[in-house]
């Protein structure tokens, strides 16, 4: 017997939870299917939130190291990995129940298992069939399926975040967000860390000059970043691993971590049966986040080919889809003011256009670059690797891009995001009297 719903939501993270709750509160009959059996999505359970807990200790450790170099701190910080993971679990352990309980109270039916489409409006899960007027796909992303021998020996970022002890030598396969962020944490806890990247452009979405600065900061932290060294084979050698790379070298490690991309996690949904068009970066949707090929289906977050794959975007998508299902026509934004941050130490942040993107759009930009290592905020914290680059439209004098690596970059970038969203000119950005001395006051000198 097929169970009938008004809405089925696949995934319980930021892009799914909000849709299920709002529709249930509006009186709809709703079901949510969570394949991973850990409710609440990637960000809260095994992504940005627990990662930031670890990053906070790495920041403290590196600041201590820099003051130790000045003789102000007389003893390097001693860190306890097991205690940190225990502390991290106080944030992650409650998430599943805190997600499930409100859904259940709202009358939502919850299923744990792997969903699979059998038709345009019907899904099979755990031997049952569920059908609905609307289906919302918010299954997030997962580590890419790498076509290399021994790929099964790689652990995921989730595995890393749950390590009860930290191995002495760790290799990260791929030079993206995951690798750089976790490498910076591991290095501050004394591990020997190597990042193997497949070409000469790690973190390709970011300004190349700021990335070079991050690579220099990584090397100062003891992280070896090796370019043009795609992992080709992984083998066991007793308790250790041998990693063979495209540069002809082999590297030994106690642990190898998958950091080579996270595509949408819909490969097992059988989207063909649902007549849902998709591409490499996600389900193809219109301006309302509705499938272009099956109007019964919506998609959001990392599962949709819409906007950057970031947690705030996923939450926004949840609001947009809920609005549209409930009759309020809400369109996607243009994402031009959406910032991205790599939470290394120091952090790397960007918003708006890069120089190459501006050139591709035919926008004549004025580029302002600053080495901030001699600025007060860097000097007072003994920070050597820090810079900013901003882009201003030469015709309108409006800010169209900002790229920062340094202290408080994750907060400073939000000032530029606001400037881009509201179309501020350089003069308007500099007009307020900011608190002094402060990083936000420094921002006026980045233009």
C-alpha positions in Angstrom: 0.0 0.0 0.0 1.3 3.4 -1.0 1.3 6.2 1.6 0.1 9.6 0.4 1.6 12.9 1.4 1.4 16.5 0.4 5.2 16.8 0.6 8.1 14.5 0.9 11.5 16.1 1.9 14.7 14.2 1.2 17.3 15.4 3.8 17.0 17.1 7.2 19.7 19.8 7.0 19.4 23.5 6.4 17.8 23.2 3.0 15.3 20.6 4.1 14.3 21.1 7.7 12.8 24.6 7.2 10.7 23.4 4.3 9.3 20.4 6.2 8.5 22.5 9.3 6.8 25.4 7.5 4.7 23.2 5.4 3.7 21.0 8.4 2.8 24.1 10.4 0.6 25.2 7.4 -1.3 21.9 7.8 0.3 19.8 5.1 0.9 16.1 5.5 4.7 15.9 5.4 7.3 13.1 5.4 11.1 13.6 5.8 13.5 10.9 4.8 17.1 10.9 6.2 19.4 8.4 4.6 22.3 9.0 7.0 20.3 8.4 10.2 22.1 11.4 11.7 19.5 14.2 11.6 20.3 17.8 11.1 22.5 17.8 8.0 26.2 18.1 7.3 26.9 21.6 8.7 25.8 21.0 12.2 26.9 17.3 12.5 30.0 16.8 10.5 30.9 20.1 8.7 31.2 23.8 9.5 30.0 23.8 13.1 32.2 21.0 14.6 35.1 22.1 12.3 34.9 25.6 13.7 35.2 24.2 17.2 38.5 22.6 16.2 39.6 25.7 14.3 39.1 27.8 17.5 41.8 25.9 19.3 44.1 26.1 16.3 43.7 29.8 16.3 44.5 30.0 19.9 47.6 27.8 19.5 48.9 29.8 16.6 48.5 33.1 18.4 50.3 31.6 21.3 53.1 30.5 19.0 53.4 34.0 17.5 53.7 35.5 21.0 56.1 32.8 22.0 58.4 34.0 19.1 58.3 37.5 20.6 59.2 36.1 24.1 55.8 37.3 25.5 54.5 33.7 25.9 57.2 31.8 27.7 55.9 28.3 27.1 54.2 26.9 24.0 50.5 25.8 24.4 50.1 22.2 25.3 47.0 20.7 23.5 45.0 17.6 24.2 43.3 16.2 21.1 41.1 13.7 22.9 39.8 16.4 25.1 39.0 18.6 22.1 37.0 15.9 20.4 35.1 15.3 23.6 34.3 19.0 23.7 33.3 19.0 20.1 30.8 16.2 20.8 28.9 18.4 23.2 27.9 20.4 20.1 27.2 17.6 17.8 25.7 14.9 20.0 22.4 16.7 20.6 21.8 17.7 17.0 19.8 14.6 15.9 17.3 14.8 18.7 17.1 18.5 18.4 16.2 18.1 14.8 13.8 15.1 15.1 11.8 16.3 18.1 10.3 19.5 16.6 9.5 17.7 13.3 7.7 14.9 15.3 5.8 17.5 17.4 4.7 19.2 14.1 3.2 15.9 12.9 5.9 15.1 10.4 6.5 11.4 9.6 10.2 10.5 9.8 11.9 7.8 7.8 15.5 6.6 8.1 16.8 4.8 5.0 18.0 5.3 1.4 15.3 6.8 -0.8 14.9 6.0 -4.4 12.5 7.4 -7.0 10.2 4.9 -8.8 8.3 7.5 -10.7 7.8 11.2 -11.0 5.9 11.5 -7.7 6.7 8.2 -5.8 9.7 7.2 -3.7 10.6 3.8 -2.3 12.3 3.6 1.2 12.7 0.6 3.4 10.4 -1.5 1.3 7.6 1.1 1.5 6.3 3.4 -1.3 5.5 7.0 -0.6 3.8 9.4 -3.0 3.3 13.1 -2.8 2.1 16.2 -4.6 5.5 17.8 -4.1 9.0 16.4 -3.4 11.9 18.5 -2.2 15.4 17.2 -2.7 17.9 18.5 -0.1 20.3 15.6 0.3 23.5 17.7 0.5 26.8 16.5 -0.8 29.3 13.7 -0.1 32.9 12.9 -0.9 33.6 12.3 -4.6 34.0 8.8 -5.8 37.6 8.8 -6.8 38.8 6.5 -9.6 42.1 5.6 -8.0 43.4 2.3 -6.8 43.1 2.1 -3.0 40.6 4.9 -2.7 38.8 2.9 0.0 41.8 3.5 2.3 41.0 7.3 2.4 39.0 8.5 5.4 36.5 11.3 5.1 36.4 14.6 6.9 33.7 13.2 9.1 36.1 10.4 10.1 38.7 13.0 10.8 36.4 15.0 13.1 35.8 11.9 15.1 39.4 10.7 15.6 40.0 9.9 19.3 43.8 10.3 18.7 45.7 12.2 16.0 48.1 10.2 13.8 51.7 11.5 13.5 51.7 11.9 9.7 48.6 12.8 7.7 48.2 13.3 4.0 45.3 15.2 2.5 44.3 14.2 -1.1 43.2 17.4 -2.8 43.8 21.1 -2.1 40.3 22.4 -1.4 38.4 23.8 1.6 38.4 20.5 3.6 42.1 19.8 3.2 43.4 23.2 4.1 41.1 23.7 7.1 41.7 20.3 8.6 45.4 20.4 7.8 45.8 23.7 9.7 44.1 22.1 12.7 46.2 18.9 12.6 49.4 20.8 12.2 48.7 22.9 15.3 48.4 19.6 17.2 51.8 18.5 16.2 51.0 16.2 13.2 53.3 16.2 10.2 50.9 17.3 7.4 51.1 17.1 3.6 48.6 18.3 1.0 48.8 16.7 -2.4 47.0 18.7 -5.1 46.4 17.7 -8.7 47.4 20.9 -10.4 49.1 24.2 -9.6 45.9 26.1 -8.5 44.7 25.0 -5.1 41.4 26.6 -4.0 40.7 27.7 -7.6 37.6 29.8 -6.6 39.8 32.2 -4.7 42.0 35.0 -5.8 45.4 33.4 -6.7 47.5 36.0 -4.9 45.6 35.4 -1.6 45.9 31.7 -2.1 49.7 32.1 -2.5 49.7 33.9 0.8 47.8 31.1 2.4 50.2 28.5 1.0 53.1 30.6 2.6 51.2 30.7 5.9 50.6 26.9 5.7 54.3 26.3 5.2 55.1 28.4 8.2 52.7 26.2 10.2 54.7 23.1 9.0 52.3 22.0 6.3 53.8 20.8 3.1 51.7 21.8 0.1 52.8 19.8 -3.0 51.3 20.9 -6.4 50.8 18.9 -9.6 50.8 15.8 -7.5 47.4 14.1 -7.9 47.0 10.9 -5.9 47.1 8.0 -8.2 47.4 5.0 -5.9 47.2 4.2 -2.2 48.6 1.0 -0.7 48.8 -0.5 2.8 52.3 -1.1 4.2 51.8 -2.7 7.5 50.1 -0.2 9.7 51.1 2.7 7.4 50.0 3.9 4.0 52.0 4.5 0.8 50.6 7.2 -1.5 51.9 7.3 -5.0 51.3 10.6 -6.8 51.4 11.9 -10.4 54.7 13.7 -9.9 56.4 10.3 -9.7 57.0 10.5 -5.9 55.6 8.3 -3.1 54.7 9.5 0.3 54.3 7.6 3.5 51.6 8.4 6.1 49.6 7.0 9.0 46.4 8.4 7.7 45.1 9.7 4.3 42.1 12.1 4.2 39.8 12.6 1.2 39.8 16.3 0.3 39.2 16.0 -3.4 35.7 17.4 -3.8 32.1 16.9 -2.6 29.5 16.5 -5.4 25.8 16.3 -4.8 24.7 13.2 -3.0 21.9 12.2 -5.4 23.7 9.5 -7.4 21.5 6.7 -5.8 18.2 8.5 -6.0 17.4 7.2 -9.5 16.5 10.7 -10.8 16.0 9.4 -14.2 12.8 7.6 -13.0 11.6 11.0 -11.7 12.3 12.8 -14.9 14.6 15.2 -13.0 17.2 16.8 -15.1 20.6 17.2 -13.4 24.2 18.1 -14.2 27.5 17.7 -12.4 27.0 20.5 -9.9 23.3 19.6 -9.1 19.7 19.4 -10.1 18.8 21.9 -12.8 16.2 24.3 -11.3 14.5 27.5 -12.4 14.5 30.8 -10.5 12.1 29.4 -7.9 14.3 26.3 -7.2 11.8 24.1 -9.1 13.0 21.3 -11.3 13.0 22.4 -15.0 11.8 19.0 -16.1 9.5 17.8 -13.3 7.4 20.6 -11.7 6.5 18.4 -8.8 10.1 18.5 -7.6 12.1 21.2 -5.9 15.8 21.2 -4.9 18.0 23.3 -2.6 21.4 23.5 -1.0 24.2 21.4 -2.4 21.7 19.2 -4.3 20.7 22.1 -6.6 22.7 23.7 -9.4 22.0 27.1 -7.8 24.4 29.3 -5.9 27.6 28.4 -4.1 27.6 25.2 -2.0 27.5 27.0 1.4 25.5 26.4 4.5 23.9 29.9 4.5 22.8 29.4 0.9 21.2 26.1 1.9 19.2 27.7 4.6 18.1 30.5 2.2 17.1 27.9 -0.3 14.9 26.3 2.4 13.1 29.6 2.9 12.7 30.1 -0.8 11.3 26.6 -1.5 8.9 26.9 1.5 7.7 30.2 0.3 7.0 28.9 -3.2 5.3 25.7 -2.0 3.0 27.8 0.2 2.0 30.2 -2.6 4.4 33.1 -2.1 6.5 33.5 -5.2 10.1 34.0 -4.1 13.1 34.0 -6.5 16.7 33.1 -6.0 19.1 36.0 -5.4 21.9 36.6 -7.8 24.5 35.5 -5.1 26.9 38.4 -6.1 27.2 39.4 -2.4 27.7 35.8 -1.0 31.0 35.5 0.8 33.1 32.4 1.1 35.7 31.7 3.8 38.4 29.1 4.3 38.8 28.8 8.1 42.5 28.3 8.2 44.8 30.3 10.4 44.8 33.0 9.2 41.5 32.8 7.5 41.0 33.3 3.7 37.9 35.1 2.5 36.4 36.4 -0.7 33.2 38.1 -2.0 32.2 39.3 -5.4 34.4 39.1 -8.5 38.0 38.1 -9.0 40.1 39.9 -11.5 39.6 37.1 -14.1 35.8 37.1 -13.6 35.7 40.9 -14.0 37.6 40.6 -17.2 35.3 37.9 -18.4 32.3 40.1 -17.8 33.9 43.0 -19.6 34.1 45.2 -16.4 36.9 47.6 -16.2 38.1 47.4 -12.6 40.6 49.3 -10.5 42.5 46.8 -8.4 43.9 47.8 -5.0 46.4 45.4 -3.3 47.8 45.8 0.2 50.4 43.7 2.0 49.1 44.1 5.5 51.9 42.5 7.4 53.2 45.9 8.6 49.7 47.2 9.6 49.0 47.6 13.3 46.6 44.7 13.7 49.1 42.3 12.1 52.1 43.7 13.9 50.5 43.5 17.3 49.7 39.8 16.8 53.0 39.0 15.0 51.1 37.9 11.9 53.4 37.7 8.9 51.2 36.4 6.1 48.3 38.8 5.4 47.0 40.8 2.5 43.9 42.3 0.9 42.9 42.9 -2.7 39.8 44.9 -3.6 38.2 45.5 -7.0 36.3 48.7 -7.9 34.3 49.4 -11.0 36.2 52.2 -12.8 33.0 53.6 -14.3 30.7 53.7 -11.2 33.3 53.6 -8.4 31.3 50.8 -6.8 33.0 48.0 -5.0 32.6 44.7 -6.9 35.1 42.3 -5.2 37.2 41.8 -2.1 39.7 39.2 -1.2 41.3 39.1 2.3 43.6 36.8 4.2 44.4 37.8 7.8 43.0 38.5 11.2 39.2 38.6 11.3 38.9 38.0 7.5 35.7 36.1 8.1 34.1 39.2 9.6 35.7 41.8 7.5 34.4 40.1 4.3 30.9 40.7 5.5 31.4 44.4 5.4 32.3 44.1 1.7 29.4 41.7 1.2 27.1 44.4 2.5 28.8 47.0 0.3 28.4 44.9 -2.9 24.7 44.0 -2.0 23.8 47.6 -1.5 25.9 49.0 -4.3 28.1 51.2 -2.2 30.8 53.4 -3.8 34.2 53.7 -2.3 33.3 57.1 -0.8 30.1 55.7 0.8 32.1 52.8 2.3 34.6 55.1 3.8 32.1 57.7 5.0 31.3 56.3 8.5 33.5 56.9 11.5 34.5 53.4 12.5 35.7 52.3 16.0 39.4 52.7 16.3 41.7 50.8 16.5 39.8 48.0 14.9 40.0 45.7 11.8 36.8 47.3 10.5 38.5 50.7 10.5 41.4 49.2 8.6 38.9 48.1 5.9 38.8 51.7 4.6 42.5 51.5 3.7 41.9 48.3 1.7 40.3 50.5 -1.1 
